[in-house]
Amino acid sequence: MTAAPAPIAVALDAPDLETAARWAGLVAPHVSTVKVGLELYLRYGPDAVARVREAGGAQVFLDLKLHDIPATVAGAARSVARLEPAFLTVHAAGGPAMIRAAVDAAPGARIAAVTVLTSLREEDLARIGLEGPAHDAVRRLAALAVEAGAQALVCSPQEAAAVRAEVGPGVTLITPGVRPAGAAAQDQARVATPEEALAAGADLLVIGRPITGAADPGTAAADIAAALRRTPAGGPAASAGS
C-alpha cells in the first residue's frame, strides 16, 4: 500500500523554472504540497504554477504575501484565483478589510494570513513598532485574520500551540521555519523540527532548503515523510492545541 503524502509544502525557491519543475516531480510522491514563492512567480508568472503542477501533481501553495490597500489586494487575488491555488498568502498586518477583500476575491483558494515572519527576532519586533513578545503579536494577528475570514494562518512552529488554542481546530496552521534535527537554521530565527511542529498543532509544514538543497530532493523528502509517519500521534503539545 502506498503511504499517504506527508503534510509538507516544499518551497520551490529555484533559480529557474526547469529546476523548480524537476524538484516538484521528485518530491510530489512524498508530500502533499509544493510552494511557489514570490521570486519564482515574479520571474515566470502563471507558467510557474502550471509547470510545477504538471510536473508532480501536488497541490500548489501560492505564497505571494499580498499586502496593500483592500482594492489592490482584491484585484491581485482575483487575478491569480484562476490559477486555482490551494492556498494564497496575504499579510495579516494589512488589516481586516484587506484580508476580507482577498477572501471575497478568491473564493476557491484558502486565504492564509501571515502573522509574524519567522526571520524576525524579538528585538526586530520592537524596531518595526510591533508590540511583542512574538507569541502575543502572533496571537493578536491570528485572531484578527480569522475574524476577517482567513481560512489558514502562517506562524512559526514556536507559536503554533498558542495560535491553535486561540483560533480552535477549524483553521489550517502552516508553519515555516521547520528544520530537521541538525539542519542549519540559515535565515530563520524561530524554528523547530518537523516532529515538534506537528506536535504543537501545525497542519502543514513548509520545508525548503533541507529538501531542495539535498543531493537528491526526492530522497530527502521521503526521509522526512517517513520520520513523520513514525512519530506517535498526539503528545502534550498536540493535545493542548487541538
C-alpha positions as CSV (number, residue, x, y, z in Angstrom):
1,M,0.0,0.0,0.0
2,T,1.3,3.4,-0.9
3,A,1.8,5.8,2.0
4,A,-0.2,9.0,2.1
5,P,1.7,12.1,1.2
6,A,3.2,13.9,4.3
7,P,1.7,17.2,5.3
8,I,4.7,19.1,3.9
9,A,4.8,22.0,1.5
10,V,8.2,22.0,-0.3
11,A,9.3,25.6,-1.0
12,L,10.5,25.6,-4.7
13,D,12.8,28.5,-4.4
14,A,14.7,27.6,-7.5
15,P,16.9,29.8,-9.8
16,D,14.9,28.8,-12.8
17,L,11.6,27.2,-13.8
18,E,13.2,24.0,-15.1
19,T,14.8,23.3,-11.7
20,A,11.6,24.1,-9.9
21,A,9.6,21.7,-12.0
22,R,12.3,19.0,-11.6
23,W,12.1,19.4,-7.8
24,A,8.3,19.2,-7.9
25,G,8.4,16.0,-9.8
26,L,10.9,14.4,-7.3
27,V,9.1,15.4,-4.2
28,A,5.5,15.0,-5.2
29,P,5.2,11.3,-4.4
30,H,6.1,12.0,-0.8
31,V,4.5,15.4,0.1
32,S,1.0,16.9,-0.2
33,T,2.0,20.4,-1.5
34,V,4.6,22.4,-3.4
35,K,5.0,26.1,-2.7
36,V,5.6,28.7,-5.4
37,G,7.0,31.8,-3.8
38,L,7.4,35.5,-4.8
39,E,10.7,35.2,-6.7
40,L,9.6,32.3,-8.9
41,Y,6.2,33.8,-9.6
42,L,7.6,37.3,-10.5
43,R,10.1,35.7,-12.9
44,Y,7.7,33.3,-14.7
45,G,4.2,34.3,-13.8
46,P,1.3,31.8,-14.2
47,D,3.6,29.5,-16.0
48,A,5.4,28.8,-12.7
49,V,2.1,27.4,-11.2
50,A,1.2,25.4,-14.3
51,R,4.7,23.8,-14.7
52,V,5.1,22.7,-11.1
53,R,1.6,21.4,-11.0
54,E,2.1,19.4,-14.2
55,A,5.4,18.1,-13.0
56,G,4.2,16.5,-9.9
57,G,0.5,16.7,-9.3
58,A,0.7,18.0,-5.8
59,Q,-1.5,20.9,-4.7
60,V,0.0,24.3,-5.2
61,F,0.6,26.9,-2.4
62,L,1.0,30.3,-4.0
63,D,3.0,32.3,-1.5
64,L,2.8,36.0,-2.6
65,K,2.2,37.6,0.8
66,L,0.0,40.3,-0.6
67,H,0.0,43.5,1.4
68,D,-1.6,46.7,0.1
69,I,-4.9,48.6,0.3
70,P,-8.0,46.4,0.1
71,A,-8.9,47.3,-3.5
72,T,-5.4,46.5,-4.8
73,V,-5.2,43.2,-2.9
74,A,-8.7,42.2,-4.2
75,G,-7.5,42.8,-7.7
76,A,-4.4,40.8,-7.2
77,A,-6.2,38.0,-5.6
78,R,-8.8,37.9,-8.4
79,S,-6.0,37.8,-11.0
80,V,-4.4,34.7,-9.5
81,A,-7.6,32.9,-8.5
82,R,-7.9,31.5,-12.0
83,L,-4.7,29.5,-11.3
84,E,-6.7,27.6,-8.6
85,P,-4.0,27.6,-5.9
86,A,-4.9,25.6,-2.8
87,F,-3.5,28.4,-0.6
88,L,-2.8,32.1,-1.3
89,T,-1.0,34.2,1.3
90,V,-1.6,37.7,2.5
91,H,0.0,39.7,5.3
92,A,-2.3,39.8,8.4
93,A,-0.8,43.2,9.2
94,G,-2.7,44.6,6.2
95,G,-5.8,44.6,8.4
96,P,-9.2,43.0,8.4
97,A,-10.6,44.9,5.4
98,M,-7.7,43.8,3.3
99,I,-8.0,40.2,4.4
100,R,-11.7,40.1,3.7
101,A,-11.1,41.6,0.3
102,A,-8.8,38.7,-0.6
103,V,-11.2,36.1,0.8
104,D,-14.0,37.6,-1.3
105,A,-11.9,37.9,-4.5
106,A,-10.5,34.4,-4.5
107,P,-13.3,32.1,-3.1
108,G,-11.7,29.0,-4.5
109,A,-8.4,29.4,-2.6
110,R,-7.8,29.2,1.1
111,I,-6.5,32.6,2.2
112,A,-3.6,32.1,4.5
113,A,-2.7,35.1,6.7
114,V,1.0,35.5,7.5
115,T,1.3,36.7,11.1
116,V,5.0,37.4,12.0
117,L,7.7,36.3,9.7
118,T,9.9,33.5,11.0
119,S,13.0,35.5,10.2
120,L,12.1,38.2,12.9
121,R,13.5,38.1,16.4
122,E,12.1,39.7,19.5
123,E,14.3,42.8,19.1
124,D,13.2,43.1,15.4
125,L,9.5,43.5,16.6
126,A,10.4,46.5,18.7
127,R,12.3,48.2,15.9
128,I,9.4,47.9,13.5
129,G,6.9,49.1,16.1
130,L,5.1,45.8,16.6
131,E,4.2,45.2,20.2
132,G,5.7,41.8,21.4
133,P,6.7,39.4,22.6
134,A,6.3,37.3,19.4
135,H,3.8,34.9,20.9
136,D,1.5,37.7,21.8
137,A,1.9,39.6,18.4
138,V,1.2,36.3,16.5
139,R,-1.9,35.5,18.6
140,R,-3.3,39.0,18.1
141,L,-2.8,38.9,14.3
142,A,-4.1,35.4,14.1
143,A,-7.4,36.3,15.9
144,L,-7.8,39.4,13.7
145,A,-7.2,37.4,10.5
146,V,-9.6,34.6,11.3
147,E,-12.3,37.1,12.3
148,A,-11.8,38.7,8.9
149,G,-12.4,35.4,7.1
150,A,-8.9,33.8,6.7
151,Q,-9.1,30.1,6.5
152,A,-5.4,29.5,7.3
153,L,-2.7,31.1,9.3
154,V,1.1,31.2,8.8
155,C,3.1,31.2,12.0
156,S,6.4,29.8,13.3
157,P,6.2,26.4,15.0
158,Q,7.1,28.0,18.3
159,E,3.7,29.8,18.3
160,A,1.6,27.0,16.8
161,A,0.2,25.7,20.1
162,A,-0.7,29.2,21.3
163,V,-2.4,30.0,17.9
164,R,-4.3,26.7,17.9
165,A,-5.6,27.5,21.4
166,E,-6.6,31.0,20.2
167,V,-8.4,30.1,17.0
168,G,-9.6,26.5,17.6
169,P,-9.5,23.4,15.3
170,G,-11.1,24.7,12.2
171,V,-8.3,26.8,10.8
172,T,-5.3,25.4,8.9
173,L,-2.0,26.2,10.6
174,I,1.0,26.5,8.3
175,T,4.5,26.6,9.8
176,P,7.6,27.7,8.0
177,G,10.9,27.7,9.9
178,V,10.8,23.9,10.0
179,R,14.2,22.2,10.0
180,P,15.1,18.5,10.6
181,A,17.3,17.9,13.6
182,G,20.9,19.0,12.9
183,A,20.0,21.2,9.9
184,A,21.2,24.8,9.8
185,A,18.7,27.4,10.7
186,Q,20.0,29.7,8.0
187,D,17.9,32.9,7.9
188,Q,15.2,31.5,10.1
189,A,15.0,32.7,13.7
190,R,12.1,30.9,15.3
191,V,12.5,27.2,14.2
192,A,11.5,23.7,15.3
193,T,11.9,20.1,13.9
194,P,9.1,18.6,11.8
195,E,8.1,16.4,14.6
196,E,7.9,19.3,17.1
197,A,5.9,21.4,14.7
198,L,3.3,18.7,14.2
199,A,3.1,18.0,18.0
200,A,2.5,21.8,18.5
201,G,-0.6,21.7,16.3
202,A,0.7,22.5,12.8
203,D,-1.2,21.1,9.8
204,L,1.2,21.9,7.0
205,L,5.0,22.2,7.4
206,V,6.9,24.5,5.0
207,I,10.3,23.0,4.3
208,G,12.6,24.3,1.6
209,R,16.4,24.1,1.6
210,P,16.7,21.0,3.8
211,I,14.9,19.2,0.9
212,T,15.8,21.1,-2.2
213,G,19.4,21.6,-1.2
214,A,20.0,17.9,-0.8
215,A,21.8,15.8,-3.4
216,D,18.5,14.0,-4.1
217,P,15.5,16.1,-3.1
218,G,13.2,13.2,-3.6
219,T,15.1,11.0,-1.1
220,A,15.3,13.9,1.4
221,A,11.5,14.4,1.2
222,A,10.9,10.7,1.5
223,D,13.1,10.5,4.6
224,I,11.3,13.4,6.3
225,A,7.9,12.0,5.4
226,A,8.9,8.6,6.8
227,A,10.1,10.2,10.1
228,L,6.8,11.9,10.5
229,R,4.9,8.7,10.0
230,R,7.0,7.1,12.8
231,T,6.1,10.0,15.1
232,P,3.3,9.0,17.6
233,A,0.1,10.9,17.2
234,G,-0.8,13.3,20.0
235,G,1.6,14.2,22.8
236,P,1.3,17.0,25.3
237,A,1.6,19.9,22.8
238,A,-0.8,18.3,20.3
239,S,-3.4,17.6,22.9
240,A,-3.3,21.2,24.1
241,G,-3.6,22.6,20.7
242,S,-6.4,20.6,19.1
